[in-house]
Amino acid sequence: MSAKGIFVVFALLSCFSFIHGYFVTVDAHAEECFFEKATTGTKLGLAFEVAEGGFLDIDIKIMSPDGNIVHEGERESNGRYTFPASMDGVYTYCFSNKMSTMTPKIVMFSMDVGEPDTKSASAGGTGEEGMSTEFPYQAGMSSPPPLPYQPGLSPRPYYIPGEGGNKMEDMIRELSAALSGVKHEQDYMEVRDRIHRSINDNTNSRVVLWSVFEALVLVAMTVGQVYYLKQFFEVRRVV
């Protein structure tokens, strides 16, 4: 592997977001909360799926460090939420099963922590972070060279070394986010497969039990009919 390839691999690994996946059992009339510490501008994400229990629903609440509710939902089977951290502190994710009387719920969820947004909004002055449409000064030049005129087209932006972000780093960060999305989809499909398999197994068990019950009823009816008809052919003697 070349030195450039090794650099790309290490850069990709360093840009991966932290992803924590868990399975938790929420008992009836109970609530389970989890916490994630983040700094201002950090991209936070929560993806969850109710795997087992009741009607496969759960109450969800996301709270900021100051106690304000970022998101709240009732009786949700699955969901995916992404939001930027508005302040430094500990964010709270709570799953509530208080509406259930006796059935516990098994919830699969993952918490994502992205990279904090450290880019300046005023960089480049073009609305694109870390980019500029002006040519940089070169040594010995008293003024920048004129921009080539292209009707209907704006000058192609480029990165100024030391002032803007690195294009490769941004591409790697986008690739990291895409891979995280793929992982979420795989987890989601795994849970859905488990749910459907459980439904199929339960349905199959019920069909088998119903078939056995029907067979027993038929046997009982057959014996009863034979016994009832046998009485018509009995010879009764009068003593």
C-alpha positions in Angstrom: 0.0 0.0 0.0 1.3 3.5 -0.9 1.9 6.2 1.6 -1.1 8.1 0.2 -3.3 5.1 0.7 -2.1 4.7 4.3 -2.8 8.3 4.9 -6.4 8.0 3.6 -7.1 5.0 5.7 -5.8 6.7 8.9 -7.7 9.9 8.1 -10.9 7.9 7.5 -10.5 6.1 10.8 -9.9 9.3 12.6 -12.9 11.0 11.2 -15.4 8.3 12.1 -18.1 9.3 14.5 -18.6 7.6 17.8 -21.5 5.1 17.5 -22.8 3.3 20.6 -25.3 0.5 20.0 -27.3 -1.0 22.8 -30.2 -3.4 23.6 -32.3 -2.5 26.7 -35.3 -4.0 28.4 -37.8 -1.4 29.6 -40.1 -3.0 32.2 -43.8 -2.0 32.6 -44.4 1.3 34.4 -40.6 2.0 34.1 -38.3 4.4 32.3 -34.7 4.0 31.2 -32.5 7.0 30.5 -29.1 7.3 28.9 -26.7 10.2 28.8 -24.3 11.6 26.3 -21.9 14.5 26.9 -21.3 16.8 24.0 -20.0 20.3 23.2 -21.7 23.1 21.3 -22.1 22.4 17.6 -21.6 18.6 17.9 -24.0 16.7 15.7 -25.9 14.2 17.8 -28.1 11.4 16.6 -30.5 8.8 18.0 -31.9 5.8 16.1 -34.1 3.2 17.8 -36.4 0.3 17.1 -38.7 -1.6 19.4 -37.8 -5.3 18.9 -40.2 -7.1 21.2 -43.1 -6.5 23.6 -46.8 -5.6 23.3 -47.7 -3.5 20.4 -44.0 -2.6 19.7 -44.4 0.9 20.9 -42.4 3.1 23.4 -42.4 6.7 24.5 -39.3 8.7 23.7 -37.9 11.9 25.1 -34.7 13.8 24.3 -33.6 16.6 26.7 -30.9 19.2 26.6 -28.6 20.0 29.6 -30.8 22.8 30.7 -33.8 20.5 30.9 -35.6 21.7 27.7 -37.2 19.0 25.6 -35.5 18.6 22.2 -37.9 15.9 21.0 -40.8 14.0 22.6 -42.9 11.3 21.0 -45.5 8.8 22.3 -46.1 5.2 21.3 -43.4 5.2 18.6 -42.2 1.9 17.1 -39.0 3.3 15.5 -37.4 6.6 14.7 -34.2 8.4 13.8 -33.4 11.9 15.0 -30.4 14.1 14.4 -29.8 17.5 15.9 -26.9 19.8 16.7 -25.9 20.4 20.4 -27.0 23.9 21.3 -24.8 24.0 24.4 -22.1 22.2 26.3 -23.3 19.5 28.7 -25.0 16.2 29.1 -27.9 15.3 26.8 -30.5 12.8 28.0 -32.3 10.1 26.0 -35.2 8.4 27.8 -37.4 5.5 26.9 -40.6 5.2 28.9 -42.9 2.2 29.1 -45.2 3.7 31.8 -48.3 3.2 29.6 -47.8 -0.6 29.7 -49.5 -2.5 32.5 -47.5 -5.7 32.5 -45.5 -6.1 29.2 -41.8 -5.2 29.1 -40.3 -3.8 25.9 -37.0 -4.6 24.3 -35.5 -1.6 22.5 -32.5 -1.5 20.2 -31.0 1.9 19.9 -27.8 3.7 18.9 -26.4 7.1 19.9 -24.2 8.9 17.4 -21.7 11.6 18.3 -20.3 13.5 15.3 -17.5 15.8 15.0 -18.0 19.3 16.5 -18.5 22.1 13.9 -15.4 24.2 14.3 -15.6 25.9 10.9 -16.2 29.6 10.8 -19.3 30.8 9.0 -17.5 33.8 7.6 -14.7 31.8 5.9 -14.2 32.7 2.3 -17.2 35.1 2.2 -19.0 33.0 -0.4 -21.3 30.9 1.8 -19.2 27.8 1.3 -17.1 27.0 4.3 -13.4 27.0 3.8 -13.6 28.1 0.2 -12.8 31.3 -1.7 -13.5 32.5 -5.3 -10.6 34.9 -5.3 -7.1 33.9 -6.4 -4.4 34.0 -3.7 -1.6 36.4 -3.8 1.7 35.1 -5.1 5.2 36.2 -4.1 6.2 39.4 -5.8 2.6 40.4 -6.8 1.2 43.7 -5.7 -2.4 42.8 -6.6 -4.3 39.6 -7.4 -4.6 38.6 -11.0 -7.9 39.2 -12.8 -10.5 36.4 -12.8 -11.3 34.8 -16.1 -14.7 35.8 -17.4 -17.1 33.0 -18.1 -20.7 34.1 -19.1 -23.3 32.6 -16.7 -20.7 30.9 -14.6 -19.1 31.9 -11.3 -15.4 31.4 -10.6 -14.6 27.9 -9.5 -14.0 27.9 -5.7 -10.8 26.4 -4.3 -9.2 25.9 -0.9 -6.6 28.3 0.5 -3.9 26.4 2.4 -3.9 27.2 6.1 -7.2 29.2 5.9 -10.0 26.8 4.8 -10.8 23.1 5.4 -9.2 20.2 3.6 -11.2 18.9 0.7 -10.1 15.3 1.3 -11.0 15.6 5.0 -14.5 16.8 4.1 -15.0 14.0 1.7 -13.8 11.5 4.3 -16.2 13.0 6.8 -19.1 12.6 4.3 -18.0 9.0 3.7 -18.0 8.4 7.4 -21.5 9.7 7.7 -22.6 7.5 4.8 -21.1 4.4 6.4 -22.8 5.3 9.7 -26.1 5.4 7.8 -25.4 2.0 6.2 -24.7 0.6 9.7 -28.0 2.0 11.0 -29.8 0.4 8.0 -28.2 -3.0 8.7 -29.2 -2.8 12.4 -32.7 -1.8 11.4 -33.0 -4.7 8.9 -31.7 -7.1 11.5 -34.3 -6.0 14.1 -37.1 -6.1 11.5 -36.0 -9.7 10.5 -36.0 -10.7 14.2 -39.5 -9.2 14.6 -40.9 -10.9 11.5 -39.3 -14.2 12.5 -40.9 -14.0 15.9 -44.3 -13.2 14.4 -44.0 -16.2 12.0 -42.9 -18.5 14.8 -45.9 -17.4 17.0 -48.3 -17.8 14.1 -46.9 -21.2 13.3 -47.3 -22.3 16.9 -50.9 -21.0 17.1 -51.7 -22.9 13.9 -50.2 -26.1 15.2 -52.1 -25.8 18.5 -55.4 -25.0 16.7 -54.9 -28.0 14.5 -54.3 -30.3 17.5 -57.4 -28.8 19.2 -59.5 -29.5 16.0 -58.2 -33.0 15.9 -59.1 -33.7 19.5 -62.6 -32.2 18.9 -63.1 -34.4 15.9 -62.0 -37.5 17.8 -64.3 -36.6 20.7 -67.2 -36.0 18.3 -66.5 -39.3 16.5 -66.5 -41.3 19.8 -69.7 -39.5 20.9 -71.5 -40.2 17.7 -70.5 -43.9 17.7 -71.7 -44.2 21.3 -75.0 -42.4 20.5 -75.7 -44.5 17.4 -74.8 -47.7 19.2 -77.7 -47.2 21.5 -80.2 -47.7 18.5 -78.9 -51.1 17.8 -78.9 -52.4 21.4 -81.5 -55.2 22.1 -83.4 -54.5 25.2 -85.0 -57.6 26.9 -87.9 -57.3 29.1 -87.7 -59.5 32.2 
